[in-house]
Structures are given as structure tokens and as C-alpha cells.
């Protein structure tokens, strides 16, 4: 595998960067990887490598570039506070411009095969994966405990790509009532390609091995489901 930071275009500023990982074969279907509020930190870069090892060309955009470029935050209170502040400072129009620009940049890379694109994201990034399906027409989006998706369900009817949702059973940020709203809006009989899973005994952030909420079993099960979902739609 080969990884590097690459420049991306933007309609709303002087451009931003993304962390690009090529698969061992050198080329593969394009996959956007959206960060948590902690930036494109060491954990997210390792997740990018996980998906690249499975054959995808993975791009993790630097979402917080307007506030601080290539920020890497820890999972303590200070990192949480800084991440929330950076997230809250992004104007909705700017966020949409960056989602669209990142998708366009990934589609144009010679390392990307085919014309289908995927997205996967965690927490804040889970919401961005959902937005990628709505705004950038990605063909398959995987949303891990995406905060706020239940408040953006008006977008669901217009999404053409398939959606996969992963939620924790005991999430202090996303109650199960909100998960039911997502399931009711997106996982309908007329959208058989969509699915929503709730993982018993888990908390928010169960996929991140750097956090106390990490749950190895749920993480492995969700990863397997995600890889199957993406492979069936992108290869």
C-alpha cells in the first residue's frame, strides 16, 4: 500500500487536503472515509488502511481545514471540546461544497476504477457519509452512529444509492427512538438495499480501538457487514 496527503479542490476556499491510501493492487473502487470530530488522526488513517487492504482506493478528507489544517485530536475532554468547536464553526454551505469537492476529486483519480463511489464515516463522519449519498450521489454509504441523521430524513427520499446504518444500543448521543426514525424513513420495503443494525451492549464509538467504548466483537461484525455491503455495490 501507498499513502500520502493530496490536494483537493473546493468551491468555498483555497483548497484542502485529503489522506489517500491506495490498495495493494494500486487501483480500486473509490471510497470516501469521513472522520470523527477528532480529525484525520492516527486511528482514522489506520481505518483507511483497513479498507485499502480490502481493495478500495480510500480518501479521508480534512474536514476541519478552514479552522485548523490536518488537526489530530485525542479522545479526552480537551479533544472533545476542540472537535465540537471545529465542527460547529463549519457553515452548512461550506460543508456541502467540501463534500461535493471531495467526491469529485476522488472520482477523477487514476487510481479509482469504475464509475461507482462509496462512503463510510463515523459519528460526525457518519452524518457526512449520509450527506455524501444525498449531495454527491455516492452509490453506497455506510453510516456508523451518525449523529443528527434522524434530523435530516427529509433528504432520504431523494437518495439513489444504498445506505447501511450501524448504531450502538446504549448511545448517549443517539437514543433508540432516533434510530427507529432512521429505520422507518430509510429502510422501507421499496428500498431493499438499505439496512440498519443495532449492536447489543455497545456504546457510541464502539468501532474505535483508541476509546474506552471500543467493542471488538461489534466492531468486527460491523466491519464484515460493511465490506460485504460495499463490495457487492462497488466492485
Biotite code that builds the C-alpha atoms (Angstrom):
import biotite.structure as struc

atoms = struc.array([
    struc.Atom([0.000, 0.000, 0.000], chain_id="A", res_id=1, res_name="UNK", atom_name="CA", element="C"),
    struc.Atom([0.997, 3.604, -0.530], chain_id="A", res_id=2, res_name="UNK", atom_name="CA", element="C"),
    struc.Atom([-0.421, 6.565, 1.389], chain_id="A", res_id=3, res_name="UNK", atom_name="CA", element="C"),
    struc.Atom([0.019, 10.327, 1.117], chain_id="A", res_id=4, res_name="UNK", atom_name="CA", element="C"),
    struc.Atom([-1.744, 13.647, 1.598], chain_id="A", res_id=5, res_name="UNK", atom_name="CA", element="C"),
    struc.Atom([-3.118, 15.027, -1.662], chain_id="A", res_id=6, res_name="UNK", atom_name="CA", element="C"),
    struc.Atom([-4.679, 18.407, -2.537], chain_id="A", res_id=7, res_name="UNK", atom_name="CA", element="C"),
    struc.Atom([-8.416, 18.577, -3.192], chain_id="A", res_id=8, res_name="UNK", atom_name="CA", element="C"),
    struc.Atom([-10.466, 21.267, -4.871], chain_id="A", res_id=9, res_name="UNK", atom_name="CA", element="C"),
    struc.Atom([-13.073, 23.378, -3.096], chain_id="A", res_id=10, res_name="UNK", atom_name="CA", element="C"),
    struc.Atom([-15.764, 25.746, -4.259], chain_id="A", res_id=11, res_name="UNK", atom_name="CA", element="C"),
    struc.Atom([-15.597, 27.652, -0.990], chain_id="A", res_id=12, res_name="UNK", atom_name="CA", element="C"),
    struc.Atom([-11.935, 28.483, -0.434], chain_id="A", res_id=13, res_name="UNK", atom_name="CA", element="C"),
    struc.Atom([-8.350, 27.962, -1.492], chain_id="A", res_id=14, res_name="UNK", atom_name="CA", element="C"),
    struc.Atom([-8.478, 24.188, -1.395], chain_id="A", res_id=15, res_name="UNK", atom_name="CA", element="C"),
    struc.Atom([-7.982, 21.496, 1.202], chain_id="A", res_id=16, res_name="UNK", atom_name="CA", element="C"),
    struc.Atom([-6.261, 18.151, 1.554], chain_id="A", res_id=17, res_name="UNK", atom_name="CA", element="C"),
    struc.Atom([-7.163, 14.525, 1.918], chain_id="A", res_id=18, res_name="UNK", atom_name="CA", element="C"),
    struc.Atom([-5.308, 11.445, 3.137], chain_id="A", res_id=19, res_name="UNK", atom_name="CA", element="C"),
    struc.Atom([-5.180, 8.991, 0.245], chain_id="A", res_id=20, res_name="UNK", atom_name="CA", element="C"),
    struc.Atom([-4.407, 5.278, 0.590], chain_id="A", res_id=21, res_name="UNK", atom_name="CA", element="C"),
    struc.Atom([-4.040, 3.090, -2.474], chain_id="A", res_id=22, res_name="UNK", atom_name="CA", element="C"),
    struc.Atom([-4.810, -0.645, -2.283], chain_id="A", res_id=23, res_name="UNK", atom_name="CA", element="C"),
    struc.Atom([-2.067, -3.255, -2.740], chain_id="A", res_id=24, res_name="UNK", atom_name="CA", element="C"),
    struc.Atom([-3.101, -3.699, -6.378], chain_id="A", res_id=25, res_name="UNK", atom_name="CA", element="C"),
    struc.Atom([-2.609, 0.040, -6.935], chain_id="A", res_id=26, res_name="UNK", atom_name="CA", element="C"),
    struc.Atom([-6.156, 0.720, -8.101], chain_id="A", res_id=27, res_name="UNK", atom_name="CA", element="C"),
    struc.Atom([-9.674, 0.002, -6.846], chain_id="A", res_id=28, res_name="UNK", atom_name="CA", element="C"),
    struc.Atom([-13.166, 1.426, -6.358], chain_id="A", res_id=29, res_name="UNK", atom_name="CA", element="C"),
    struc.Atom([-13.200, 4.844, -4.719], chain_id="A", res_id=30, res_name="UNK", atom_name="CA", element="C"),
    struc.Atom([-14.215, 5.150, -1.071], chain_id="A", res_id=31, res_name="UNK", atom_name="CA", element="C"),
    struc.Atom([-14.613, 8.388, 0.884], chain_id="A", res_id=32, res_name="UNK", atom_name="CA", element="C"),
    struc.Atom([-13.727, 7.958, 4.556], chain_id="A", res_id=33, res_name="UNK", atom_name="CA", element="C"),
    struc.Atom([-15.214, 10.635, 6.810], chain_id="A", res_id=34, res_name="UNK", atom_name="CA", element="C"),
    struc.Atom([-13.565, 11.431, 10.133], chain_id="A", res_id=35, res_name="UNK", atom_name="CA", element="C"),
    struc.Atom([-14.972, 11.727, 13.622], chain_id="A", res_id=36, res_name="UNK", atom_name="CA", element="C"),
    struc.Atom([-14.704, 15.135, 15.302], chain_id="A", res_id=37, res_name="UNK", atom_name="CA", element="C"),
    struc.Atom([-11.101, 14.225, 16.209], chain_id="A", res_id=38, res_name="UNK", atom_name="CA", element="C"),
    struc.Atom([-9.754, 14.910, 12.726], chain_id="A", res_id=39, res_name="UNK", atom_name="CA", element="C"),
    struc.Atom([-7.896, 12.639, 10.336], chain_id="A", res_id=40, res_name="UNK", atom_name="CA", element="C"),
    struc.Atom([-5.906, 11.306, 13.278], chain_id="A", res_id=41, res_name="UNK", atom_name="CA", element="C"),
    struc.Atom([-3.868, 8.124, 13.603], chain_id="A", res_id=42, res_name="UNK", atom_name="CA", element="C"),
    struc.Atom([-6.972, 5.999, 14.151], chain_id="A", res_id=43, res_name="UNK", atom_name="CA", element="C"),
    struc.Atom([-8.742, 7.261, 11.033], chain_id="A", res_id=44, res_name="UNK", atom_name="CA", element="C"),
    struc.Atom([-5.581, 6.750, 8.978], chain_id="A", res_id=45, res_name="UNK", atom_name="CA", element="C"),
    struc.Atom([-5.417, 3.140, 10.176], chain_id="A", res_id=46, res_name="UNK", atom_name="CA", element="C"),
    struc.Atom([-9.092, 2.658, 9.280], chain_id="A", res_id=47, res_name="UNK", atom_name="CA", element="C"),
    struc.Atom([-8.268, 3.999, 5.806], chain_id="A", res_id=48, res_name="UNK", atom_name="CA", element="C"),
    struc.Atom([-5.590, 1.337, 5.548], chain_id="A", res_id=49, res_name="UNK", atom_name="CA", element="C"),
    struc.Atom([-8.098, -1.350, 6.628], chain_id="A", res_id=50, res_name="UNK", atom_name="CA", element="C"),
    struc.Atom([-10.356, -0.526, 3.716], chain_id="A", res_id=51, res_name="UNK", atom_name="CA", element="C"),
    struc.Atom([-7.449, -0.140, 1.315], chain_id="A", res_id=52, res_name="UNK", atom_name="CA", element="C"),
    struc.Atom([-6.276, -3.644, 2.213], chain_id="A", res_id=53, res_name="UNK", atom_name="CA", element="C"),
    struc.Atom([-9.736, -4.827, 1.142], chain_id="A", res_id=54, res_name="UNK", atom_name="CA", element="C"),
    struc.Atom([-9.129, -3.355, -2.322], chain_id="A", res_id=55, res_name="UNK", atom_name="CA", element="C"),
    struc.Atom([-10.534, 0.170, -2.161], chain_id="A", res_id=56, res_name="UNK", atom_name="CA", element="C"),
    struc.Atom([-8.812, 3.438, -3.054], chain_id="A", res_id=57, res_name="UNK", atom_name="CA", element="C"),
    struc.Atom([-9.578, 5.410, 0.110], chain_id="A", res_id=58, res_name="UNK", atom_name="CA", element="C"),
    struc.Atom([-9.670, 9.182, 0.573], chain_id="A", res_id=59, res_name="UNK", atom_name="CA", element="C"),
    struc.Atom([-10.107, 10.737, 4.035], chain_id="A", res_id=60, res_name="UNK", atom_name="CA", element="C"),
    struc.Atom([-10.786, 14.483, 3.544], chain_id="A", res_id=61, res_name="UNK", atom_name="CA", element="C"),
    struc.Atom([-9.512, 17.032, 6.057], chain_id="A", res_id=62, res_name="UNK", atom_name="CA", element="C"),
    struc.Atom([-12.932, 18.383, 7.012], chain_id="A", res_id=63, res_name="UNK", atom_name="CA", element="C"),
    struc.Atom([-11.725, 20.940, 9.567], chain_id="A", res_id=64, res_name="UNK", atom_name="CA", element="C"),
    struc.Atom([-9.284, 22.652, 7.214], chain_id="A", res_id=65, res_name="UNK", atom_name="CA", element="C"),
    struc.Atom([-10.907, 26.060, 7.473], chain_id="A", res_id=66, res_name="UNK", atom_name="CA", element="C"),
    struc.Atom([-10.383, 26.161, 11.245], chain_id="A", res_id=67, res_name="UNK", atom_name="CA", element="C"),
    struc.Atom([-7.170, 24.150, 11.526], chain_id="A", res_id=68, res_name="UNK", atom_name="CA", element="C"),
    struc.Atom([-5.462, 22.066, 8.882], chain_id="A", res_id=69, res_name="UNK", atom_name="CA", element="C"),
    struc.Atom([-4.742, 18.387, 9.492], chain_id="A", res_id=70, res_name="UNK", atom_name="CA", element="C"),
    struc.Atom([-5.838, 18.586, 13.100], chain_id="A", res_id=71, res_name="UNK", atom_name="CA", element="C"),
    struc.Atom([-5.252, 15.454, 15.200], chain_id="A", res_id=72, res_name="UNK", atom_name="CA", element="C"),
    struc.Atom([-7.142, 15.335, 18.476], chain_id="A", res_id=73, res_name="UNK", atom_name="CA", element="C"),
    struc.Atom([-7.190, 12.888, 21.352], chain_id="A", res_id=74, res_name="UNK", atom_name="CA", element="C"),
    struc.Atom([-10.289, 11.361, 22.927], chain_id="A", res_id=75, res_name="UNK", atom_name="CA", element="C"),
    struc.Atom([-10.187, 13.190, 26.255], chain_id="A", res_id=76, res_name="UNK", atom_name="CA", element="C"),
    struc.Atom([-12.258, 16.182, 27.302], chain_id="A", res_id=77, res_name="UNK", atom_name="CA", element="C"),
    struc.Atom([-9.934, 18.705, 25.656], chain_id="A", res_id=78, res_name="UNK", atom_name="CA", element="C"),
    struc.Atom([-10.014, 16.895, 22.327], chain_id="A", res_id=79, res_name="UNK", atom_name="CA", element="C"),
    struc.Atom([-13.777, 16.513, 22.522], chain_id="A", res_id=80, res_name="UNK", atom_name="CA", element="C"),
    struc.Atom([-14.265, 20.217, 23.216], chain_id="A", res_id=81, res_name="UNK", atom_name="CA", element="C"),
    struc.Atom([-11.914, 21.300, 20.430], chain_id="A", res_id=82, res_name="UNK", atom_name="CA", element="C"),
    struc.Atom([-13.517, 18.913, 17.961], chain_id="A", res_id=83, res_name="UNK", atom_name="CA", element="C"),
    struc.Atom([-17.006, 20.127, 18.753], chain_id="A", res_id=84, res_name="UNK", atom_name="CA", element="C"),
    struc.Atom([-15.901, 23.737, 18.330], chain_id="A", res_id=85, res_name="UNK", atom_name="CA", element="C"),
    struc.Atom([-14.318, 22.998, 14.949], chain_id="A", res_id=86, res_name="UNK", atom_name="CA", element="C"),
    struc.Atom([-17.397, 21.104, 13.816], chain_id="A", res_id=87, res_name="UNK", atom_name="CA", element="C"),
    struc.Atom([-19.727, 23.874, 14.937], chain_id="A", res_id=88, res_name="UNK", atom_name="CA", element="C"),
    struc.Atom([-17.729, 26.500, 13.047], chain_id="A", res_id=89, res_name="UNK", atom_name="CA", element="C"),
    struc.Atom([-18.352, 24.940, 9.632], chain_id="A", res_id=90, res_name="UNK", atom_name="CA", element="C"),
    struc.Atom([-21.070, 26.734, 7.681], chain_id="A", res_id=91, res_name="UNK", atom_name="CA", element="C"),
    struc.Atom([-23.592, 24.348, 6.063], chain_id="A", res_id=92, res_name="UNK", atom_name="CA", element="C"),
    struc.Atom([-22.886, 25.674, 2.560], chain_id="A", res_id=93, res_name="UNK", atom_name="CA", element="C"),
    struc.Atom([-19.146, 25.218, 3.075], chain_id="A", res_id=94, res_name="UNK", atom_name="CA", element="C"),
    struc.Atom([-19.650, 21.679, 4.335], chain_id="A", res_id=95, res_name="UNK", atom_name="CA", element="C"),
    struc.Atom([-21.693, 20.765, 1.293], chain_id="A", res_id=96, res_name="UNK", atom_name="CA", element="C"),
    struc.Atom([-19.100, 22.332, -1.013], chain_id="A", res_id=97, res_name="UNK", atom_name="CA", element="C"),
    struc.Atom([-16.359, 20.243, 0.565], chain_id="A", res_id=98, res_name="UNK", atom_name="CA", element="C"),
    struc.Atom([-18.366, 17.007, 0.395], chain_id="A", res_id=99, res_name="UNK", atom_name="CA", element="C"),
    struc.Atom([-19.048, 17.579, -3.288], chain_id="A", res_id=100, res_name="UNK", atom_name="CA", element="C"),
    struc.Atom([-15.455, 18.636, -3.987], chain_id="A", res_id=101, res_name="UNK", atom_name="CA", element="C"),
    struc.Atom([-14.005, 15.580, -2.235], chain_id="A", res_id=102, res_name="UNK", atom_name="CA", element="C"),
    struc.Atom([-16.270, 13.231, -4.193], chain_id="A", res_id=103, res_name="UNK", atom_name="CA", element="C"),
    struc.Atom([-15.348, 14.910, -7.473], chain_id="A", res_id=104, res_name="UNK", atom_name="CA", element="C"),
    struc.Atom([-11.649, 14.762, -6.672], chain_id="A", res_id=105, res_name="UNK", atom_name="CA", element="C"),
    struc.Atom([-11.814, 11.072, -5.777], chain_id="A", res_id=106, res_name="UNK", atom_name="CA", element="C"),
    struc.Atom([-13.771, 10.184, -8.906], chain_id="A", res_id=107, res_name="UNK", atom_name="CA", element="C"),
    struc.Atom([-11.101, 11.884, -11.038], chain_id="A", res_id=108, res_name="UNK", atom_name="CA", element="C"),
    struc.Atom([-8.126, 9.977, -9.607], chain_id="A", res_id=109, res_name="UNK", atom_name="CA", element="C"),
    struc.Atom([-6.472, 7.486, -11.971], chain_id="A", res_id=110, res_name="UNK", atom_name="CA", element="C"),
    struc.Atom([-6.206, 5.051, -9.034], chain_id="A", res_id=111, res_name="UNK", atom_name="CA", element="C"),
    struc.Atom([-10.014, 4.757, -8.942], chain_id="A", res_id=112, res_name="UNK", atom_name="CA", element="C"),
    struc.Atom([-11.632, 2.050, -11.038], chain_id="A", res_id=113, res_name="UNK", atom_name="CA", element="C"),
    struc.Atom([-15.181, 2.100, -12.373], chain_id="A", res_id=114, res_name="UNK", atom_name="CA", element="C"),
    struc.Atom([-17.725, 4.859, -12.064], chain_id="A", res_id=115, res_name="UNK", atom_name="CA", element="C"),
    struc.Atom([-19.247, 3.877, -8.712], chain_id="A", res_id=116, res_name="UNK", atom_name="CA", element="C"),
    struc.Atom([-18.257, 5.526, -5.447], chain_id="A", res_id=117, res_name="UNK", atom_name="CA", element="C"),
    struc.Atom([-18.753, 4.652, -1.786], chain_id="A", res_id=118, res_name="UNK", atom_name="CA", element="C"),
    struc.Atom([-18.560, 6.473, 1.538], chain_id="A", res_id=119, res_name="UNK", atom_name="CA", element="C"),
    struc.Atom([-18.085, 5.389, 5.122], chain_id="A", res_id=120, res_name="UNK", atom_name="CA", element="C"),
    struc.Atom([-17.996, 7.583, 8.207], chain_id="A", res_id=121, res_name="UNK", atom_name="CA", element="C"),
    struc.Atom([-18.042, 7.546, 11.994], chain_id="A", res_id=122, res_name="UNK", atom_name="CA", element="C"),
    struc.Atom([-20.071, 9.809, 14.317], chain_id="A", res_id=123, res_name="UNK", atom_name="CA", element="C"),
    struc.Atom([-19.827, 13.259, 12.659], chain_id="A", res_id=124, res_name="UNK", atom_name="CA", element="C"),
    struc.Atom([-18.439, 11.370, 9.681], chain_id="A", res_id=125, res_name="UNK", atom_name="CA", element="C"),
    struc.Atom([-21.443, 9.038, 9.721], chain_id="A", res_id=126, res_name="UNK", atom_name="CA", element="C"),
    struc.Atom([-23.595, 12.063, 9.033], chain_id="A", res_id=127, res_name="UNK", atom_name="CA", element="C"),
    struc.Atom([-21.202, 13.122, 6.267], chain_id="A", res_id=128, res_name="UNK", atom_name="CA", element="C"),
    struc.Atom([-21.466, 9.675, 4.676], chain_id="A", res_id=129, res_name="UNK", atom_name="CA", element="C"),
    struc.Atom([-25.243, 10.164, 4.634], chain_id="A", res_id=130, res_name="UNK", atom_name="CA", element="C"),
    struc.Atom([-24.771, 13.637, 3.143], chain_id="A", res_id=131, res_name="UNK", atom_name="CA", element="C"),
    struc.Atom([-22.446, 12.116, 0.531], chain_id="A", res_id=132, res_name="UNK", atom_name="CA", element="C"),
    struc.Atom([-25.327, 9.973, -0.664], chain_id="A", res_id=133, res_name="UNK", atom_name="CA", element="C"),
    struc.Atom([-27.663, 12.975, -0.727], chain_id="A", res_id=134, res_name="UNK", atom_name="CA", element="C"),
    struc.Atom([-25.329, 15.630, -2.115], chain_id="A", res_id=135, res_name="UNK", atom_name="CA", element="C"),
    struc.Atom([-22.667, 13.761, -4.094], chain_id="A", res_id=136, res_name="UNK", atom_name="CA", element="C"),
    struc.Atom([-24.660, 10.770, -5.370], chain_id="A", res_id=137, res_name="UNK", atom_name="CA", element="C"),
    struc.Atom([-22.378, 8.095, -3.951], chain_id="A", res_id=138, res_name="UNK", atom_name="CA", element="C"),
    struc.Atom([-23.668, 4.637, -4.736], chain_id="A", res_id=139, res_name="UNK", atom_name="CA", element="C"),
    struc.Atom([-23.196, 3.098, -1.273], chain_id="A", res_id=140, res_name="UNK", atom_name="CA", element="C"),
    struc.Atom([-22.877, 4.865, 2.093], chain_id="A", res_id=141, res_name="UNK", atom_name="CA", element="C"),
    struc.Atom([-22.033, 3.273, 5.454], chain_id="A", res_id=142, res_name="UNK", atom_name="CA", element="C"),
    struc.Atom([-23.007, 5.394, 8.457], chain_id="A", res_id=143, res_name="UNK", atom_name="CA", element="C"),
    struc.Atom([-21.591, 4.424, 11.850], chain_id="A", res_id=144, res_name="UNK", atom_name="CA", element="C"),
    struc.Atom([-23.555, 6.029, 14.713], chain_id="A", res_id=145, res_name="UNK", atom_name="CA", element="C"),
    struc.Atom([-24.094, 9.148, 12.648], chain_id="A", res_id=146, res_name="UNK", atom_name="CA", element="C"),
    struc.Atom([-25.266, 11.903, 14.953], chain_id="A", res_id=147, res_name="UNK", atom_name="CA", element="C"),
    struc.Atom([-28.055, 14.049, 13.585], chain_id="A", res_id=148, res_name="UNK", atom_name="CA", element="C"),
    struc.Atom([-29.090, 11.833, 10.684], chain_id="A", res_id=149, res_name="UNK", atom_name="CA", element="C"),
    struc.Atom([-32.518, 11.498, 12.277], chain_id="A", res_id=150, res_name="UNK", atom_name="CA", element="C"),
    struc.Atom([-32.929, 15.264, 11.851], chain_id="A", res_id=151, res_name="UNK", atom_name="CA", element="C"),
    struc.Atom([-32.040, 15.103, 8.135], chain_id="A", res_id=152, res_name="UNK", atom_name="CA", element="C"),
    struc.Atom([-34.539, 12.485, 6.991], chain_id="A", res_id=153, res_name="UNK", atom_name="CA", element="C"),
    struc.Atom([-36.180, 14.842, 4.519], chain_id="A", res_id=154, res_name="UNK", atom_name="CA", element="C"),
    struc.Atom([-33.181, 14.023, 2.298], chain_id="A", res_id=155, res_name="UNK", atom_name="CA", element="C"),
    struc.Atom([-33.858, 10.281, 2.329], chain_id="A", res_id=156, res_name="UNK", atom_name="CA", element="C"),
    struc.Atom([-36.454, 10.034, -0.489], chain_id="A", res_id=157, res_name="UNK", atom_name="CA", element="C"),
    struc.Atom([-34.074, 11.644, -2.984], chain_id="A", res_id=158, res_name="UNK", atom_name="CA", element="C"),
    struc.Atom([-31.097, 9.392, -2.190], chain_id="A", res_id=159, res_name="UNK", atom_name="CA", element="C"),
    struc.Atom([-30.487, 6.956, -5.032], chain_id="A", res_id=160, res_name="UNK", atom_name="CA", element="C"),
    struc.Atom([-27.600, 4.994, -3.522], chain_id="A", res_id=161, res_name="UNK", atom_name="CA", element="C"),
    struc.Atom([-27.928, 2.298, -0.879], chain_id="A", res_id=162, res_name="UNK", atom_name="CA", element="C"),
    struc.Atom([-27.462, 3.042, 2.827], chain_id="A", res_id=163, res_name="UNK", atom_name="CA", element="C"),
    struc.Atom([-26.127, 0.921, 5.690], chain_id="A", res_id=164, res_name="UNK", atom_name="CA", element="C"),
    struc.Atom([-26.530, 2.170, 9.261], chain_id="A", res_id=165, res_name="UNK", atom_name="CA", element="C"),
    struc.Atom([-24.664, 0.910, 12.346], chain_id="A", res_id=166, res_name="UNK", atom_name="CA", element="C"),
    struc.Atom([-25.868, 2.043, 15.791], chain_id="A", res_id=167, res_name="UNK", atom_name="CA", element="C"),
    struc.Atom([-24.983, 1.307, 19.406], chain_id="A", res_id=168, res_name="UNK", atom_name="CA", element="C"),
    struc.Atom([-27.660, 0.019, 21.753], chain_id="A", res_id=169, res_name="UNK", atom_name="CA", element="C"),
    struc.Atom([-26.605, 2.351, 24.566], chain_id="A", res_id=170, res_name="UNK", atom_name="CA", element="C"),
    struc.Atom([-25.662, 5.596, 22.829], chain_id="A", res_id=171, res_name="UNK", atom_name="CA", element="C"),
    struc.Atom([-25.871, 8.705, 24.992], chain_id="A", res_id=172, res_name="UNK", atom_name="CA", element="C"),
    struc.Atom([-25.956, 10.846, 21.851], chain_id="A", res_id=173, res_name="UNK", atom_name="CA", element="C"),
    struc.Atom([-28.421, 8.863, 19.715], chain_id="A", res_id=174, res_name="UNK", atom_name="CA", element="C"),
    struc.Atom([-31.434, 7.349, 21.513], chain_id="A", res_id=175, res_name="UNK", atom_name="CA", element="C"),
    struc.Atom([-33.061, 4.239, 20.085], chain_id="A", res_id=176, res_name="UNK", atom_name="CA", element="C"),
    struc.Atom([-36.132, 6.317, 19.264], chain_id="A", res_id=177, res_name="UNK", atom_name="CA", element="C"),
    struc.Atom([-33.948, 8.275, 16.821], chain_id="A", res_id=178, res_name="UNK", atom_name="CA", element="C"),
    struc.Atom([-32.668, 5.007, 15.334], chain_id="A", res_id=179, res_name="UNK", atom_name="CA", element="C"),
    struc.Atom([-36.272, 3.910, 14.814], chain_id="A", res_id=180, res_name="UNK", atom_name="CA", element="C"),
    struc.Atom([-36.940, 7.148, 12.935], chain_id="A", res_id=181, res_name="UNK", atom_name="CA", element="C"),
    struc.Atom([-33.988, 6.470, 10.624], chain_id="A", res_id=182, res_name="UNK", atom_name="CA", element="C"),
    struc.Atom([-35.095, 2.891, 10.048], chain_id="A", res_id=183, res_name="UNK", atom_name="CA", element="C"),
    struc.Atom([-38.665, 3.966, 9.362], chain_id="A", res_id=184, res_name="UNK", atom_name="CA", element="C"),
    struc.Atom([-37.618, 6.583, 6.820], chain_id="A", res_id=185, res_name="UNK", atom_name="CA", element="C"),
    struc.Atom([-34.767, 4.822, 5.024], chain_id="A", res_id=186, res_name="UNK", atom_name="CA", element="C"),
    struc.Atom([-35.248, 1.062, 5.434], chain_id="A", res_id=187, res_name="UNK", atom_name="CA", element="C"),
    struc.Atom([-38.603, 0.743, 3.733], chain_id="A", res_id=188, res_name="UNK", atom_name="CA", element="C"),
    struc.Atom([-39.940, -2.080, 1.527], chain_id="A", res_id=189, res_name="UNK", atom_name="CA", element="C"),
    struc.Atom([-39.252, -0.023, -1.584], chain_id="A", res_id=190, res_name="UNK", atom_name="CA", element="C"),
    struc.Atom([-35.567, 0.312, -0.562], chain_id="A", res_id=191, res_name="UNK", atom_name="CA", element="C"),
    struc.Atom([-34.480, -3.315, -0.055], chain_id="A", res_id=192, res_name="UNK", atom_name="CA", element="C"),
    struc.Atom([-30.811, -2.396, -0.459], chain_id="A", res_id=193, res_name="UNK", atom_name="CA", element="C"),
    struc.Atom([-30.805, -0.369, 2.756], chain_id="A", res_id=194, res_name="UNK", atom_name="CA", element="C"),
    struc.Atom([-30.220, -1.861, 6.206], chain_id="A", res_id=195, res_name="UNK", atom_name="CA", element="C"),
    struc.Atom([-29.949, -0.739, 9.834], chain_id="A", res_id=196, res_name="UNK", atom_name="CA", element="C"),
    struc.Atom([-28.192, -2.698, 12.594], chain_id="A", res_id=197, res_name="UNK", atom_name="CA", element="C"),
    struc.Atom([-28.151, -2.073, 16.337], chain_id="A", res_id=198, res_name="UNK", atom_name="CA", element="C"),
    struc.Atom([-25.337, -3.757, 18.291], chain_id="A", res_id=199, res_name="UNK", atom_name="CA", element="C"),
    struc.Atom([-26.363, -5.065, 21.749], chain_id="A", res_id=200, res_name="UNK", atom_name="CA", element="C"),
    struc.Atom([-24.335, -3.948, 24.724], chain_id="A", res_id=201, res_name="UNK", atom_name="CA", element="C"),
    struc.Atom([-22.400, -1.278, 22.832], chain_id="A", res_id=202, res_name="UNK", atom_name="CA", element="C"),
    struc.Atom([-21.854, 2.427, 23.317], chain_id="A", res_id=203, res_name="UNK", atom_name="CA", element="C"),
    struc.Atom([-21.134, 5.327, 20.992], chain_id="A", res_id=204, res_name="UNK", atom_name="CA", element="C"),
    struc.Atom([-17.743, 4.930, 19.309], chain_id="A", res_id=205, res_name="UNK", atom_name="CA", element="C"),
    struc.Atom([-17.650, 1.130, 19.552], chain_id="A", res_id=206, res_name="UNK", atom_name="CA", element="C"),
    struc.Atom([-15.535, 0.868, 16.400], chain_id="A", res_id=207, res_name="UNK", atom_name="CA", element="C"),
    struc.Atom([-12.605, 2.955, 17.707], chain_id="A", res_id=208, res_name="UNK", atom_name="CA", element="C"),
    struc.Atom([-9.946, 0.853, 19.437], chain_id="A", res_id=209, res_name="UNK", atom_name="CA", element="C"),
    struc.Atom([-8.487, 4.025, 20.985], chain_id="A", res_id=210, res_name="UNK", atom_name="CA", element="C"),
    struc.Atom([-11.625, 4.684, 23.047], chain_id="A", res_id=211, res_name="UNK", atom_name="CA", element="C"),
    struc.Atom([-12.964, 3.136, 26.216], chain_id="A", res_id=212, res_name="UNK", atom_name="CA", element="C"),
    struc.Atom([-16.214, 2.333, 24.403], chain_id="A", res_id=213, res_name="UNK", atom_name="CA", element="C"),
    struc.Atom([-14.449, 0.040, 21.925], chain_id="A", res_id=214, res_name="UNK", atom_name="CA", element="C"),
    struc.Atom([-16.235, -3.276, 21.475], chain_id="A", res_id=215, res_name="UNK", atom_name="CA", element="C"),
    struc.Atom([-14.131, -5.748, 19.499], chain_id="A", res_id=216, res_name="UNK", atom_name="CA", element="C"),
    struc.Atom([-16.966, -8.126, 18.637], chain_id="A", res_id=217, res_name="UNK", atom_name="CA", element="C"),
    struc.Atom([-19.330, -5.448, 17.394], chain_id="A", res_id=218, res_name="UNK", atom_name="CA", element="C"),
    struc.Atom([-16.513, -3.718, 15.533], chain_id="A", res_id=219, res_name="UNK", atom_name="CA", element="C"),
    struc.Atom([-15.593, -6.930, 13.706], chain_id="A", res_id=220, res_name="UNK", atom_name="CA", element="C"),
    struc.Atom([-19.214, -7.747, 12.875], chain_id="A", res_id=221, res_name="UNK", atom_name="CA", element="C"),
    struc.Atom([-19.913, -4.228, 11.589], chain_id="A", res_id=222, res_name="UNK", atom_name="CA", element="C"),
    struc.Atom([-16.728, -4.229, 9.516], chain_id="A", res_id=223, res_name="UNK", atom_name="CA", element="C"),
    struc.Atom([-17.677, -7.520, 7.899], chain_id="A", res_id=224, res_name="UNK", atom_name="CA", element="C"),
    struc.Atom([-21.140, -6.250, 7.079], chain_id="A", res_id=225, res_name="UNK", atom_name="CA", element="C"),
    struc.Atom([-19.693, -3.014, 5.728], chain_id="A", res_id=226, res_name="UNK", atom_name="CA", element="C"),
    struc.Atom([-17.173, -4.748, 3.491], chain_id="A", res_id=227, res_name="UNK", atom_name="CA", element="C"),
    struc.Atom([-19.824, -7.065, 2.068], chain_id="A", res_id=228, res_name="UNK", atom_name="CA", element="C"),
    struc.Atom([-22.194, -4.146, 1.502], chain_id="A", res_id=229, res_name="UNK", atom_name="CA", element="C"),
    struc.Atom([-19.535, -2.090, -0.290], chain_id="A", res_id=230, res_name="UNK", atom_name="CA", element="C"),
    struc.Atom([-18.082, -4.971, -2.288], chain_id="A", res_id=231, res_name="UNK", atom_name="CA", element="C"),
    struc.Atom([-21.475, -6.001, -3.632], chain_id="A", res_id=232, res_name="UNK", atom_name="CA", element="C"),
    struc.Atom([-22.159, -2.460, -4.852], chain_id="A", res_id=233, res_name="UNK", atom_name="CA", element="C"),
    struc.Atom([-18.774, -1.119, -5.956], chain_id="A", res_id=234, res_name="UNK", atom_name="CA", element="C"),
    struc.Atom([-16.714, -3.967, -7.434], chain_id="A", res_id=235, res_name="UNK", atom_name="CA", element="C"),
])
